[in-house]
Amino acid sequence: MDTCSKIVIKVAGGLACKNKDGKESLAMMEIADSVRKQFSPIDFQIIDYDDIDSSLADLDFFNDLARSIQRKINSQNVRGLILVYGTDTMEILAYFLHRCIINHNKQIILTGSTRETENFDFDGRANLCNSIKQILNKDASLYCNGVSINFAGKIHSPSYFRKEHTFSIDPFSSGKSGIIGMMHGDNIDWRKVLKRPLLIPLPNKLESIPIICAYPGASSYLLDVFLNRNFKAVIVIGYGSGNVSEDLYHSIKKAIECGIRVILVTKCQFGGVSPEYGGIGGNQSLIDIGVIMANDLNAYQAMVVASLVIGNSMSKNGANIESYFNNEITMN
């Protein structure tokens, strides 16, 4: 038996804990306890952490949860950790943990359910069992460095993981990048190895970073609401490879002159932002006034990185923070 024999199951919300009426359900804790018997003699620790609706989670919740996960994963007798969580903000939490948790070559897996525990087609038990099988898989650490998601028989990387359907039992996709692996009974058909983006230390306080979207008719005063409210950065979702209207360009320029960091992403799912277009509002003109290009990150991911980076005061210390806004610049 591996000396790191304990698997921690932390239940932190979603339909696994509440039904659609918001009423609490203890069934997921009971299911986790029954799963323990299926995988005997593996030792499990089952923790009822929270029963939050994931759409209500805020940065304080993320911060506290990350610290509790880090403490558990630091323990020498913990083999891996499974976090049961809601699907609405699973992609954001997974990416947040992926960028700040030191996993010590151990598996940290997010999973959950799209059906209530009382439903005949409840998927939470299968997802939980598959997550345990992933932790026990001898090759898992070769393919999953950091955090991963095991859902509906598929294993995803947080870097390309998206919720793309509101109620499907398999609501997530990894787009053109593809999944890391596919469950095959008790085994896993591994597909690819993805390196982990640069780690960012978890700060004492996470900065709140607003997100705005370019749209036809966006005012030159659009960012003014943030100027006197002590926001240190804002995410702007542009068109195409990172373009905005002339009015929004002037709003962005004013915000930068007032000391706000502006980070640019695209509304497109693939391709990212890059300096290709000149002219007022073109991505090159935005770079020229100090806008940070978030490369292949989406808006939520850029928000996570900005919150971590600014919370660590990296932008004040002269660090090249642009390198953190990239899923392709990875750890060695």
N, C-alpha and C positions, 0 to 999 in steps of 0.2 A: 504493500500500500504506500502510495506517495505520502511523504511527511507533510506535504501541504494538502491535507485530505478534506478540509472543511469547505463546503460550498455555501455561500451566503445568498439567501433570497430576500431581497428587500422590496416590500410591497408599498408603493408610493402613489397609488391613485389610478384613475381611469375607470372604464366599465367593469374591470375586475373587482373594483371596490364599491362602486355605486351603480344603481340602475339609471335608466334614462330620466326617471322622475327625481333623481338626486338623493334617493334613499340609500343608506349604507347597506352593504352586503358583506357578510363575513365569509361568504362561500370561497373566495379566493384564498384566504388563509387556511380554510379547511382542505381545499384542493392541494395547496402547497404541502400541507402536512401529509396528505395521502400519497403524493408523489414521492415523498421521503421514503416510504416503504418500498415503492417500486425500484428505487435505486440503492437499496440496502446492499452492502454495509457502509456506503458513503455517508459521511457525517454532514448534516445540514444545520444551518442556523437560519431560522425564518423570523424576519423582523417586520412588524407592522409599523412602518415608518410614518405613513400619512395616507389619507383617502381623498386627496385633492383632485378636483376636476382640472385636468391639465391645462385647459384654456384659462384658468385663473392663476396659474403659476407666474411668479415675478422673479426678478433677479435675486432678491433676498432668499427666496425658496431655492433657486439654483445654487446659490453660494453655500447655503447651509447643507444642502444635499450633497454637493461635491465634497465638502469637508468630511461629512460622515462616511462617504464612500472611500475617500482617501485613507481615513483612519482604519477602515476595515481591510482594505487591500494592502496596507502596510504590514498587517499581521502575518507572521511567518507561517501560521497554521491555516491560512486561508488560500484555497486553491483557485478560486474565482468568485465572481459576484454577478448575480442576476438582478436587474432592476425591473420590476413590473410597474408600468406607467401608462398614462393615457396617450392616445394616438394623435390628438390635436397638436401638441407641441413636442412630440417625441423627437422629430427631426432636429429641433432647436436644442433641446436638452442633450441629445446624443452628440451633436457637434460641439456644444459647450464642454461637455466632459472630455471629449476627444482632444480638445485643445489645451486642457489644463490638468488632467489627472495623470500622475505617474503610476503606471500600471504594473511595474516590476515583472514584466513578461507574463502577467496573469490575464485571464479573460474577464472583461467587463462587458456584459451583454444587456441590452435593453429589449424588453418584449412586453406584450400586453394582449389585448383582445379587442375585437370589433363587435362582439356580441356579449350580452349580459350573461352572467353566470347561470341564470335560470333557464336560458334558451337551450333547446335541444341541440343546436349547432354551435354551442359555445366553443370558441377556438382557443381560449386561454390555456387550458390544460395541455393541449398539443404543443403550443408555442413554448410553454414552460419546460416541458419534457425535452423538446428539441434544443433549448438553450442549455440544459444540463448535459445533454449528449455532446454539445459543442465544447463545453468546458472539459469533458472527459476525453475528447478526441486528441490523439497524440500529435497531430499536425496543426492544431488550431493556432498555436502561437506563431507558426511560420507565416500564416495567412492573415491573421487578425492581430495587428500590433496596435494596441490602444483599445478603443471602444468599438463595438460592433452591434448590429441589430439582427436578431433572429426572429423572423415573423413569417407565418404562412409557408414554412419550409424553405425560406430563402435567407441567406446571410448577406447583409449589406454593410458597406462602409459609410460612416456618417458624412464623409466628404461629398458623396453624390446621392445621398438618400433623400427622397422627397415623398410626401403624402400627395397623391395625385387623384384619389377618389374618395368621396365623402363617406360612403357606407359599404364598399366592397369588403369582403372578408380578406382580400389581399390588396390593401389600399396603397401600398408603397411601391416605389420604383427607384432603380439606380440609373435610369436613363441609358444613354449610349455607353457609359462606362461599364455597366453590367454588374451583376452581383459577384460577391466573393466566393460563395459556395451554395450548394443545394443539398438539403437533407435527403438522404437515401436510406430509409429505415434507421438502423442504428449507426450508419456510416454517413460520411459527408463527401460529396463530389466537389472537390475544391476547384475553382475556376481561375483565380488570379491572385497575385500578391499586390497589394497597394501599400505604398509607404505612407507613413504618418506625417502630417504637416507639423511645422515647428511648434513645440510646446511653449505655452505662455504661463508663467506662475500664477496661481490663484491669488489675487490681491485681497487686502482686508475688506475693501469695499468695491463693488462693481458700479461703474458709471452707467447711468441711464442714457441710452442713445436713441433719439427719435429717428423714424424712417419716413421719408416723403417720396412721392412718386411724380415724375414728370407727366404732364397731360396737356392736351391742346388748350391754350388759354391760361396756363399757369402764370400767376402774377409775379411781377418783379419784387413784390413785397412778401412772397410766400414764406421765406425763411425768417422774416422779421420777428415772428412770435417767439423764436428761440433765442434772440439776441440778449434779452435782459432776464433770462431765466437760468443762467449759470450752466447751460449745456456746453459741454466741451467738444462735442462732435455731432454730426448728423449724417445719416446715410441718404443719398439721393439715388433713386432708381431712374436711370435714363433710358432712352430709346437705343435700339440696335447695339452698336459696339461702344456706346457711352456718349450719347448726344442729348442735348436739351435745347429748349427754345432760347431765343435771345433774351427774353424777359427773365427766364429762370437763371440764365447765365449771370445777369446783373445781380440777382438776388443771392446767388452763390458767392459772387465776388465780394459783396458787402459783408456776408457772414464771415468769410475768411479774413477780411480786413479787421473784423471785430474779434478775431482770435478763435473762431470756431473751426475745427477740422472738418472738412467735407470729404466724404468717402463715396466714390461713384461705383455703382453696380449697374447691371443691365436687367431689363425685364425678361430678356430672352433666356431660355433654359440652357442653351449651349453656346459656346464660343467666348463668353466673357467680354470684358472691356479691353480696348487697346487703342493706342493713338493712331488714328487713320484719317480723321477729317479735320481740316482747318476751318476758319471762319468762326464768327461769334456763336458760341454754343456747341461747336464741334469738340470732340474729345481732346484734340491737341490744344485748343484754346483753354480748356479747363485745366489741363496739366500745367500750362504756362502760368496760371494764376494760383497754383498750389493745391489743386484737387488731387487726392490720393486715389489711384486706380486700384480697385479691389480684384482685378484680374478675373479669375474663374469663380469667385465667391458669389453666392446669392445674397439678397438683402439681409436675411436672418443671420447668415454666417458672418457677414461683414459687421453686423451689430454686435455679435458675440466677440469677435476679435477686437473691435474698437473698445468695447467695455473692459476687456481684460488688459489690453495694452495701456489704455489711459488710466485704468485703475492702478496699474503698476508704475505710473508716471514715466513710462518709457519715452513718451513724446517730449518730456521736459529734459531728459538726460542726453539728448542728441542721438538717440538710437535710430537706426534705419527701420522705422516701423513699417514701411511699405512691404518689406519682405514677409511680414506676418500675414498680409492679405493675399494669400496664395495657397491653394491646395497642392500645387506641384512642387513648391520649394519645401523639401522634406528633411526629416531628421536623418542623420547618417546611420 
